[in-house]
């Protein structure tokens, strides 16, 4: 799944492969809502428009259904690079 998500980020959102970071929290118990929660935090850019994000989320939704057997709740958060302070 990690390889497919990374490939989706690179091919759909034009992300650098070495900038994609994935975390899986398997010990969490979903008390309410969808059984799978996907949060995507990405750097806002002009080429990551609403139509691009729709394609990305559609592909991510299909991937979760196929690999996890569950319908995910997907939340994407665009981070303004002017307010992003990061290391490594």
C-alpha positions in Angstrom: 0.0 0.0 0.0 2.9 2.4 0.8 4.3 2.0 -2.7 0.9 2.7 -4.3 0.2 5.8 -2.1 3.7 7.1 -2.8 3.2 6.5 -6.6 -0.1 8.3 -6.4 1.4 11.3 -4.7 4.3 11.4 -7.2 2.2 10.9 -10.3 -1.0 12.8 -9.4 0.3 15.6 -7.2 3.8 15.9 -8.7 5.4 15.3 -5.3 9.0 14.4 -4.9 9.4 10.8 -3.9 11.8 11.6 -1.1 9.3 14.1 0.3 6.4 11.6 0.7 6.0 10.5 4.3 3.4 7.9 5.3 2.2 6.9 8.8 -0.1 4.0 9.7 -1.7 4.0 13.1 -2.9 0.4 13.5 -3.4 0.4 17.2 -6.2 3.0 17.1 -9.8 2.0 17.7 -12.3 4.0 15.6 -15.1 4.7 18.1 -17.3 6.6 15.6 -17.3 7.3 11.9 -15.6 5.6 9.0 -13.4 2.6 9.8 -10.5 4.1 8.0 -9.3 7.8 8.3 -6.8 9.1 5.8 -5.3 12.6 6.4 -3.2 14.2 3.8 -1.1 17.2 4.5 0.5 18.7 1.5 2.2 21.9 0.4 -0.2 24.2 -1.4 0.8 24.9 -5.0 -1.1 26.4 -8.0 -0.9 23.1 -9.8 -2.6 21.2 -6.9 -6.0 22.5 -7.8 -9.5 21.2 -6.8 -9.8 19.0 -9.9 -6.3 17.5 -9.3 -7.3 16.8 -5.6 -10.5 15.2 -6.8 -8.6 12.8 -9.0 -6.2 12.1 -6.1 -8.9 11.5 -3.6 -10.9 9.3 -6.0 -7.8 7.1 -6.5 -7.0 7.0 -2.8 -10.6 6.0 -2.1 -10.5 3.1 -4.6 -7.2 2.0 -3.2 -8.4 1.8 0.4 -11.5 -0.1 -0.7 -9.5 -2.6 -2.7 -6.6 -3.1 -0.2 -8.3 -2.5 3.1 -11.9 -3.6 2.3 -13.3 -0.4 3.8 -14.6 3.0 2.7 -12.2 5.7 4.0 -12.9 9.1 5.3 -10.4 11.3 3.5 -9.3 14.8 4.6 -6.8 16.8 2.7 -5.1 19.9 4.2 -3.1 22.3 2.0 -0.3 23.9 3.9 0.7 27.4 2.8 4.5 27.2 2.2 4.9 30.8 3.6 3.7 29.5 7.0 5.5 26.1 6.9 8.6 25.8 9.1 10.2 22.4 8.8 13.4 20.4 9.1 14.7 17.2 7.5 
